[in-house]
Amino acid sequence: MPQYIALLRGINVSGHKIIKMAELKELLMSIGFRNVQTYIQSGNVVFESDDTSIPDLELSIMSGIAGKYGFDVEVMVRTVNEFSRIIETNPFPDAEGTSCI
């Protein structure tokens, strides 16, 4: 089953658009995603889904958040393999402050 990473923009910043990660995890599981894992209060999520359409996955997450919390959040979803390629092709691997994980 494909594994994805979702990045939610602008949540939990300066007390705006607050989403607790435990609630986000429950929301994504209710949508049908599996093996959902969140990272601190960042809005970064790893999950698995049978759906292979990135736009559909993004729309599902955005719609779920809008329905539950009443505000819009931009969501970017990429496959784990896409993130791996991004890290491998980093044009600035030795630049200070740009280390990946």
Sequence and secondary structure as in RCSB ss.txt:
>XXXX:A:sequence
MPQYIALLRGINVSGHKIIKMAELKELLMSIGFRNVQTYIQSGNVVFESDDTSIPDLELSIMSGIAGKYGFDVEV
MVRTVNEFSRIIETNPFPDAEGTSCI
>XXXX:A:secstr
  EEEEEEES SBTTBS   HHHHHHHHHHHT EEEEEETTTTEEEEE S   HHHHHHHHHHHHHHHHSS  EE
EEEEHHHHHHHHHT S TTSTT    
